[in-house]
């Protein structure tokens, strides 16, 4: 059974005071669901220590928003996966559309970052997705499969079983537009079919074990419908994760939609 997971991506938001206030309000709500679903938050790099301490022993995990492909050296401005591990991170996002679009990270660079994250025992969260132009020109499957194939070429198919794939249609991130449940379901099924086709033999088929989550203007009002889809294993939440009540409601929607009772879940 794939255990659902909810990850809050704070992006470049926060302050010492604001982080403290958010955690004080949201943690009591999230702790209600920590045995049914996995939970993590990804603050900006400067606040990792603060948020780690605020999370304490709640069972809610710490994640980073990116990680360097390099272990150490003259790479000014980069943060290595080893450093993130030492800070107490459990997860690291790689290939977020904002990194790809605004900072020019190629599929190959994202794959190298994935490998770096996984090599130190962290769980990489690989973000994939298409632009509006790519969707309208019927290239969604091609674009996403190219993004996935670059990682397979770097680490191998079976290594991706322990990672997470986050489908985020670029046209639905921070725009207020949300992919319809039918669109989300179709892409998640397509990703699983791609993994199945990529397996050289049945024993290496990860299509039904890898967790695939959705992100893209997920809100309290649409979370339950999206999380109820059979191939959606949770969410990567941007702006809504900065609002305690809304993020708590989204967590509750995932726990309810999963229908998993305490004691039935596997850990990741």
Secondary structure, DSSP 8 states (H G I E B T S, - for coil): ----EEEEE--S---HHHHHHHHHHHHHHHGGGTTTSEEEEE--GGGHHHHHHHHTTSS-EEEES---SSSSSS-TT---HHHHHHHT--EEEE--HHHHHHH---HHHHHHHHHHHHHTT-EEEEEE---HHHHHTT-HHHHHHHHHHHHHHHH-TGGGGGSEEEE--GGGSSSS----HHHHHHHHHHHHHHHHHH-SSGGG--TTTSEEEE-SS--TTTHHHHHTSTT--EEEESGGGGSHHHHHHHHHHHHHHHT--TTS----
